[in-house]
Amino acid sequence: MITPVMPTYGGADLGIERGEGVYLIGKEGKRYLDFAAGIAVNSLGHCHPKLVAALTEQVNTLWHTSNMYRIPGQERLAQRLVDATFADTVFFTNSGVEAMECSIKMARKFHAANGAPERFRIITFEGAFHGRSLAMIAAGGQDKYLDGFGPKVKGFDQIPFGDLEALKAAINDETAGILLEPVQGEGGIKPFANDFLRSVRALCDDNGLLLILDEVQCGVGRTGKLFAHEWAAIAPDIMAIAKGIGSGFPMGACLATEEAAVGMVKGTHGSTFGGNPLAMAVGNAVLDVVLEPGFLDHVNDISKRLRQQLAMLADEHSDVIEEIRGEGLMIGIKLKTPNLEMLQSLREGGLMTVAAGDNVIRLLPPLIIDETHIAEAIEKLSAACSDIEAQAAKD
Ligand SMILES: *Cc1c(COP(=O)(O)O)cnc(C)c1O
C-alpha cells in the first residue's frame, strides 16, 4: 500500500524532533552533529537566534501579500544582493529549481529581445544537477532523473566536465548560453578550475552568449566567498541561488545584469509566493550575519582546519578514503568503499552527512561550526573508517 507521503524519497527511518545550532536531536534525545545542514541549506545552523527573531517579528506583522503590491522586504533584499554582487536586478522564487527556470527563460528571452529567437540552446556539463522540473532534468541530463518522464525538453546540449575543446565545438548558431555550477554538488563536489571558468567567460563574451551560474548549493558563503565564482574573479550574466540564503526557510532568487534581463518586462514571468514577506525577513537576516565583517574569514579559517584534519584522516585510512576535495565548507570525501555504507555508519555514530555522485560523501556543515565541531566530526569519521576496515578484514 502506498504511503500517505508519496514514496519518492529513500529516507532513513529516523525522526528528528529539534535542531539546536549545529546539532539535530532525534527521538530519545539522541544528538547528531549536523554536517549535512539539510543539503547545504541550514547555512546558519538550526534556530539561529537572529533568524528566529526576524521570522517571529514578521509572523506577527504580515505573512503574505501578492506581488501586485510592493513588498518592502523584497526591495531591501534585492538592493542588498545587487550591492554585494555583479547583479543589477533580482527575481525571487521559492526554490532552487524555480530560480533555474527563471535563469533559462531569461537567457532565451534575452536573445529573442535582441532579434535572435533561434538562439535558445544552453550548453551544460556532465555531472550537473539543476533541479527536478521537466526542463531542469533535461538541463542536468542524468538518465536516472529523465527516465519515464516523456520526451526530454529541447534545448540542452551536454558536454564532458571541464572539456574546453568540447565546449568550443558545441557552440553553434542556436546557442544562447552556458550553464554550470562552479562547484558541482550532487555530481560529487567537483570544482571547475578557475582557469576553466575564465575561459568559459571569455568564450561567452566572444560569442555573444550568456554565462549562467547555478550557485544554489555553492553560494551564500559556502565556499568562503559570498559566491563561488568570485574565486575565479569572473562575473556571470545570470545566477540562480537558493539553499543557503534561507537557512531553512524555502526561498530562492535569480540574479542578473540589466543587460541580461532586458526581456524580462512586465508580465513575462511571475510567482505567487516568490518573495513572500516571511521569506524576505529570513533572507535579510541571513545576509545580516553572512555580510558581517569577519564572517567569511571564519568560514575560510575553519574550513582550512577541517581540511587539514581530513587530509590526515585520509592518510590514516587510505584503504577507505581515496581523495578529499572541494572548496570552503563544501567538501567531498571520495571513498574506495561504498558511500552509502559510510553514510549509514556515520549516522549511527551521530554524524549527519550527504551522499553524492562519484561515490562521494559530502560534508556541508553550517557555516558557524567551530573547532569543537571539527574535532567531534573527525573522531566520528575516524571511527566509521575503522569500522569499515575491521569489517573488510573479517570478510
Ligand atoms: C538543490 C539544487 C537545485 C534544486 O533546488 P530545489 O530547491 O531542490 O529546487 C538546483 N541546483 C543545484 C546546484 C542544487 O544543489
The ligand as a MOL file (V3000), in Angstrom:
LIG
                    3D

  0  0  0     0  0            999 V3000
M  V30 BEGIN CTAB
M  V30 COUNTS 15 15 0 0 0
M  V30 BEGIN ATOM
M  V30 1 C 19.3790 21.6600 -4.7820 0
M  V30 2 C 19.8420 22.1890 -6.0980 0
M  V30 3 C 18.9230 22.6400 -7.0710 0
M  V30 4 C 17.4330 22.4900 -6.9070 0
M  V30 5 O 16.9460 23.1970 -5.8090 0
M  V30 6 P 15.4610 22.8500 -5.2650 0
M  V30 7 O 15.2680 23.8840 -4.1960 0
M  V30 8 O 15.5100 21.4560 -4.7700 0
M  V30 9 O 14.5390 23.0070 -6.3850 0
M  V30 10 C 19.4360 23.1830 -8.2280 0
M  V30 11 N 20.7550 23.2860 -8.4350 0
M  V30 12 C 21.6590 22.8820 -7.5310 0
M  V30 13 C 23.1170 23.0530 -7.7950 0
M  V30 14 C 21.2350 22.2880 -6.3270 0
M  V30 15 O 22.1260 21.8610 -5.4450 0
M  V30 END ATOM
M  V30 BEGIN BOND
M  V30 1 1 1 2
M  V30 2 1 2 3
M  V30 3 2 2 14
M  V30 4 1 3 4
M  V30 5 2 3 10
M  V30 6 1 4 5
M  V30 7 1 5 6
M  V30 8 2 6 7
M  V30 9 1 6 8
M  V30 10 1 6 9
M  V30 11 1 10 11
M  V30 12 2 11 12
M  V30 13 1 12 13
M  V30 14 1 12 14
M  V30 15 1 14 15
M  V30 END BOND
M  V30 END CTAB
M  END
